[in-house]
């Protein structure tokens, strides 16, 4: 898949329901490997979640990795317009069932999708309402070809003890590479 962009990547496989300790240990191991290969910087697409930015900076500073946040504090409506005008294409692969219903899962991420979002949902999904998979655009040598597989609902333990629900639910759209 990385051949489509030429950007080197490393896959970190996580258990189905990783604890925060497991997640941290696996990510630390992956970053240490990259550090040995000479990497000293990393970039994130976070826009305005202060706690997530602080977490990333704290975790990576202990490993000597400098974090960069090129989208930080940008207007998310403007970001989506820029994303579409540049010719990027994406599909919605995960939705939080507290924010959106199942019908949003598997849809193309485009102006029509945005026009149907509830008013309290960020157009970039910055509050975890949805996640996308970008498969084409100006940095791609060719589009990543896929077909849609099944949609799967999964529940996870809610780490926020102040919330009424002890579970978080998400719909996932499986993508099968062609």
KOLNUMI-344514 format. One record per residue (C-alpha): residue in three letters; x, y, z. Coordinates in nm, 4 decimals, always signed. Layout:
<rs>
<res: ALA	c1: X	c2: Y	c3: Z>
...
</rs>
This chain:
<rs>
<res: UNK	c1: +0.0000	c2: +0.0000	c3: +0.0000>
<res: UNK	c1: +0.2832	c2: +0.2452	c3: +0.0762>
<res: UNK	c1: +0.3961	c2: +0.2094	c3: -0.2854>
<res: UNK	c1: +0.1013	c2: +0.4321	c3: -0.3832>
<res: UNK	c1: +0.2556	c2: +0.7293	c3: -0.1995>
<res: UNK	c1: +0.6194	c2: +0.6326	c3: -0.1604>
<res: UNK	c1: +0.5931	c2: +0.7145	c3: +0.2106>
<res: UNK	c1: +0.7612	c2: +0.4544	c3: +0.4276>
<res: UNK	c1: +0.5426	c2: +0.3151	c3: +0.7038>
<res: UNK	c1: +0.5580	c2: +0.0645	c3: +0.9838>
<res: UNK	c1: +0.2606	c2: -0.1463	c3: +1.0885>
<res: UNK	c1: +0.2035	c2: -0.1850	c3: +1.4627>
<res: UNK	c1: -0.0375	c2: -0.4688	c3: +1.5339>
<res: UNK	c1: -0.2462	c2: -0.4270	c3: +1.8475>
<res: UNK	c1: -0.4491	c2: -0.6872	c3: +2.0365>
<res: UNK	c1: -0.8274	c2: -0.6727	c3: +1.9828>
<res: UNK	c1: -0.8842	c2: -0.4954	c3: +2.3163>
<res: UNK	c1: -0.5474	c2: -0.3513	c3: +2.4227>
<res: UNK	c1: -0.5032	c2: -0.1947	c3: +2.7625>
<res: UNK	c1: -0.3389	c2: +0.1466	c3: +2.7733>
<res: UNK	c1: -0.0277	c2: -0.0213	c3: +2.9112>
<res: UNK	c1: -0.0159	c2: -0.2660	c3: +2.6165>
<res: UNK	c1: -0.0727	c2: +0.0145	c3: +2.3664>
<res: UNK	c1: +0.2022	c2: +0.2295	c3: +2.5214>
<res: UNK	c1: +0.4518	c2: -0.0583	c3: +2.5317>
<res: UNK	c1: +0.3898	c2: -0.1602	c3: +2.1675>
<res: UNK	c1: +0.4123	c2: +0.1982	c3: +2.0440>
<res: UNK	c1: +0.7306	c2: +0.2593	c3: +2.2446>
<res: UNK	c1: +0.8880	c2: -0.0510	c3: +2.0912>
<res: UNK	c1: +0.7944	c2: +0.0660	c3: +1.7393>
<res: UNK	c1: +0.9295	c2: +0.4171	c3: +1.7979>
<res: UNK	c1: +1.2546	c2: +0.2826	c3: +1.9428>
<res: UNK	c1: +1.3031	c2: +0.0837	c3: +1.6217>
<res: UNK	c1: +1.2479	c2: +0.3971	c3: +1.4130>
<res: UNK	c1: +1.4854	c2: +0.5927	c3: +1.6371>
<res: UNK	c1: +1.7575	c2: +0.3333	c3: +1.5702>
<res: UNK	c1: +1.6968	c2: +0.3881	c3: +1.1973>
<res: UNK	c1: +1.7711	c2: +0.7588	c3: +1.2440>
<res: UNK	c1: +1.4263	c2: +0.9142	c3: +1.2765>
<res: UNK	c1: +1.4078	c2: +1.2141	c3: +1.5092>
<res: UNK	c1: +1.0759	c2: +1.3808	c3: +1.4117>
<res: UNK	c1: +0.7141	c2: +1.2761	c3: +1.3680>
<res: UNK	c1: +0.4036	c2: +1.4528	c3: +1.2429>
<res: UNK	c1: +0.0430	c2: +1.4283	c3: +1.3619>
<res: UNK	c1: -0.2843	c2: +1.5468	c3: +1.2123>
<res: UNK	c1: -0.4307	c2: +1.6525	c3: +1.5471>
<res: UNK	c1: -0.6159	c2: +1.9822	c3: +1.5280>
<res: UNK	c1: -0.7384	c2: +2.0870	c3: +1.8721>
<res: UNK	c1: -0.7422	c2: +1.8108	c3: +2.1332>
<res: UNK	c1: -0.4995	c2: +1.9487	c3: +2.3919>
<res: UNK	c1: -0.4898	c2: +1.6283	c3: +2.6004>
<res: UNK	c1: -0.4000	c2: +1.4135	c3: +2.2992>
<res: UNK	c1: -0.1294	c2: +1.6572	c3: +2.1874>
<res: UNK	c1: +0.0189	c2: +1.6626	c3: +2.5386>
<res: UNK	c1: +0.0072	c2: +1.2795	c3: +2.5561>
<res: UNK	c1: +0.1903	c2: +1.2430	c3: +2.2251>
<res: UNK	c1: +0.4537	c2: +1.5019	c3: +2.3192>
<res: UNK	c1: +0.5098	c2: +1.3479	c3: +2.6617>
<res: UNK	c1: +0.5407	c2: +0.9906	c3: +2.5330>
<res: UNK	c1: +0.7745	c2: +1.0772	c3: +2.2472>
<res: UNK	c1: +0.9936	c2: +1.3315	c3: +2.4269>
<res: UNK	c1: +1.1182	c2: +1.0517	c3: +2.6552>
<res: UNK	c1: +1.2412	c2: +0.8769	c3: +2.3392>
<res: UNK	c1: +1.4033	c2: +1.1897	c3: +2.1928>
<res: UNK	c1: +1.1435	c2: +1.2343	c3: +1.9171>
<res: UNK	c1: +1.0238	c2: +1.5862	c3: +1.8269>
<res: UNK	c1: +0.6499	c2: +1.6169	c3: +1.7503>
<res: UNK	c1: +0.5079	c2: +1.8413	c3: +1.4783>
<res: UNK	c1: +0.1415	c2: +1.9381	c3: +1.4428>
<res: UNK	c1: +0.1019	c2: +2.1174	c3: +1.1065>
<res: UNK	c1: -0.2791	c2: +2.1383	c3: +1.1318>
<res: UNK	c1: -0.2874	c2: +2.2583	c3: +1.4929>
<res: UNK	c1: -0.5717	c2: +2.5063	c3: +1.5626>
<res: UNK	c1: -0.6727	c2: +2.5261	c3: +1.1947>
<res: UNK	c1: -1.0423	c2: +2.5776	c3: +1.1180>
<res: UNK	c1: -1.1835	c2: +2.2319	c3: +1.0381>
<res: UNK	c1: -1.4377	c2: +2.3624	c3: +0.7843>
<res: UNK	c1: -1.1536	c2: +2.5305	c3: +0.5947>
<res: UNK	c1: -0.9427	c2: +2.2145	c3: +0.6192>
<res: UNK	c1: -1.2151	c2: +2.0031	c3: +0.4585>
<res: UNK	c1: -1.2547	c2: +2.2545	c3: +0.1741>
<res: UNK	c1: -0.8788	c2: +2.2462	c3: +0.1176>
<res: UNK	c1: -0.8738	c2: +1.8640	c3: +0.1320>
<res: UNK	c1: -1.1433	c2: +1.8368	c3: -0.1356>
<res: UNK	c1: -1.0068	c2: +2.1178	c3: -0.3560>
<res: UNK	c1: -0.6636	c2: +1.9519	c3: -0.3646>
<res: UNK	c1: -0.8292	c2: +1.6359	c3: -0.4993>
<res: UNK	c1: -0.7933	c2: +1.4014	c3: -0.2044>
<res: UNK	c1: -1.0450	c2: +1.1182	c3: -0.1739>
<res: UNK	c1: -1.1349	c2: +0.9229	c3: +0.1390>
<res: UNK	c1: -1.3918	c2: +0.6794	c3: +0.2706>
<res: UNK	c1: -1.5369	c2: +0.6718	c3: +0.6241>
<res: UNK	c1: -1.4113	c2: +0.3529	c3: +0.7897>
<res: UNK	c1: -1.5201	c2: +0.4027	c3: +1.1511>
<res: UNK	c1: -1.7990	c2: +0.5884	c3: +1.3280>
<res: UNK	c1: -1.8681	c2: +0.6371	c3: +1.6971>
<res: UNK	c1: -2.2275	c2: +0.5228	c3: +1.7462>
<res: UNK	c1: -2.2848	c2: +0.7987	c3: +2.0055>
<res: UNK	c1: -2.2220	c2: +1.0616	c3: +1.7367>
<res: UNK	c1: -2.3475	c2: +0.9032	c3: +1.4141>
<res: UNK	c1: -2.5683	c2: +0.6169	c3: +1.3091>
<res: UNK	c1: -2.4484	c2: +0.3164	c3: +1.1090>
<res: UNK	c1: -2.5577	c2: +0.4715	c3: +0.7771>
<res: UNK	c1: -2.2543	c2: +0.7050	c3: +0.7822>
<res: UNK	c1: -2.0084	c2: +0.4153	c3: +0.7961>
<res: UNK	c1: -1.8592	c2: +0.3234	c3: +0.4579>
<res: UNK	c1: -1.9669	c2: +0.6485	c3: +0.2881>
<res: UNK	c1: -1.7405	c2: +0.8599	c3: +0.0726>
<res: UNK	c1: -1.5955	c2: +1.1509	c3: +0.2682>
<res: UNK	c1: -1.7110	c2: +1.4389	c3: +0.0493>
<res: UNK	c1: -1.9274	c2: +1.7518	c3: +0.0467>
<res: UNK	c1: -2.2456	c2: +1.5424	c3: +0.0463>
<res: UNK	c1: -2.1266	c2: +1.3498	c3: +0.3543>
<res: UNK	c1: -2.0467	c2: +1.6774	c3: +0.5327>
<res: UNK	c1: -2.3847	c2: +1.8301	c3: +0.4440>
<res: UNK	c1: -2.5580	c2: +1.5407	c3: +0.6217>
<res: UNK	c1: -2.3583	c2: +1.5550	c3: +0.9454>
<res: UNK	c1: -2.5423	c2: +1.6597	c3: +1.2618>
<res: UNK	c1: -2.4503	c2: +2.0147	c3: +1.3667>
<res: UNK	c1: -2.2525	c2: +1.8949	c3: +1.6727>
<res: UNK	c1: -2.0206	c2: +1.6682	c3: +1.4688>
<res: UNK	c1: -1.6879	c2: +1.8178	c3: +1.3636>
<res: UNK	c1: -1.6337	c2: +1.8057	c3: +0.9833>
<res: UNK	c1: -1.2907	c2: +1.6458	c3: +1.0396>
<res: UNK	c1: -1.4195	c2: +1.4064	c3: +1.3083>
<res: UNK	c1: -1.1714	c2: +1.5721	c3: +1.5439>
<res: UNK	c1: -1.3630	c2: +1.4630	c3: +1.8543>
<res: UNK	c1: -1.3536	c2: +1.0964	c3: +1.7549>
<res: UNK	c1: -1.6923	c2: +1.1006	c3: +1.5798>
<res: UNK	c1: -1.5519	c2: +0.9246	c3: +1.2715>
<res: UNK	c1: -1.2284	c2: +0.8192	c3: +1.1023>
<res: UNK	c1: -1.1405	c2: +0.7990	c3: +0.7342>
<res: UNK	c1: -0.9059	c2: +0.6158	c3: +0.4996>
<res: UNK	c1: -0.7519	c2: +0.8386	c3: +0.2313>
<res: UNK	c1: -0.7014	c2: +0.6394	c3: -0.0873>
<res: UNK	c1: -0.6267	c2: +0.8990	c3: -0.3575>
<res: UNK	c1: -0.4965	c2: +1.2502	c3: -0.4052>
<res: UNK	c1: -0.2054	c2: +1.4568	c3: -0.5322>
<res: UNK	c1: +0.0578	c2: +1.2710	c3: -0.3251>
<res: UNK	c1: -0.0531	c2: +0.9335	c3: -0.4661>
<res: UNK	c1: +0.1194	c2: +0.7785	c3: -0.7673>
<res: UNK	c1: -0.2052	c2: +0.5858	c3: -0.8208>
<res: UNK	c1: -0.5262	c2: +0.5337	c3: -0.6196>
<res: UNK	c1: -0.5349	c2: +0.2491	c3: -0.3681>
<res: UNK	c1: -0.7906	c2: +0.0068	c3: -0.5069>
<res: UNK	c1: -1.0253	c2: -0.1638	c3: -0.2637>
<res: UNK	c1: -1.3727	c2: -0.3018	c3: -0.2278>
<res: UNK	c1: -1.5923	c2: -0.2699	c3: +0.0758>
<res: UNK	c1: -1.6307	c2: -0.5745	c3: +0.2937>
<res: UNK	c1: -1.8651	c2: -0.6200	c3: +0.5872>
<res: UNK	c1: -1.9507	c2: -0.3649	c3: +0.8517>
<res: UNK	c1: -1.8710	c2: -0.4736	c3: +1.2060>
<res: UNK	c1: -1.9853	c2: -0.3299	c3: +1.5398>
<res: UNK	c1: -1.7396	c2: -0.3441	c3: +1.8308>
<res: UNK	c1: -1.7657	c2: -0.2296	c3: +2.1898>
<res: UNK	c1: -1.4742	c2: -0.1179	c3: +2.4022>
<res: UNK	c1: -1.4356	c2: -0.0424	c3: +2.7701>
<res: UNK	c1: -1.4840	c2: +0.3303	c3: +2.8309>
<res: UNK	c1: -1.1700	c2: +0.4678	c3: +3.0021>
<res: UNK	c1: -1.3648	c2: +0.7774	c3: +3.1171>
<res: UNK	c1: -1.5124	c2: +0.6745	c3: +3.4528>
<res: UNK	c1: -1.7195	c2: +0.9964	c3: +3.4723>
<res: UNK	c1: -1.9382	c2: +0.8822	c3: +3.1814>
<res: UNK	c1: -2.2659	c2: +0.6952	c3: +3.2408>
<res: UNK	c1: -2.1828	c2: +0.4201	c3: +2.9934>
<res: UNK	c1: -1.8997	c2: +0.1811	c3: +3.0708>
<res: UNK	c1: -1.8816	c2: +0.0877	c3: +2.6991>
<res: UNK	c1: -1.8014	c2: +0.2731	c3: +2.3770>
<res: UNK	c1: -1.9456	c2: +0.1416	c3: +2.0505>
<res: UNK	c1: -1.8063	c2: +0.1815	c3: +1.6991>
<res: UNK	c1: -1.9057	c2: +0.0685	c3: +1.3503>
<res: UNK	c1: -1.6131	c2: -0.0319	c3: +1.1280>
<res: UNK	c1: -1.6151	c2: -0.0669	c3: +0.7493>
<res: UNK	c1: -1.3833	c2: -0.3437	c3: +0.6351>
<res: UNK	c1: -1.1829	c2: -0.2586	c3: +0.3235>
<res: UNK	c1: -1.0388	c2: -0.5350	c3: +0.1072>
<res: UNK	c1: -0.7458	c2: -0.4454	c3: -0.1147>
<res: UNK	c1: -0.7890	c2: -0.5379	c3: -0.4802>
</rs>
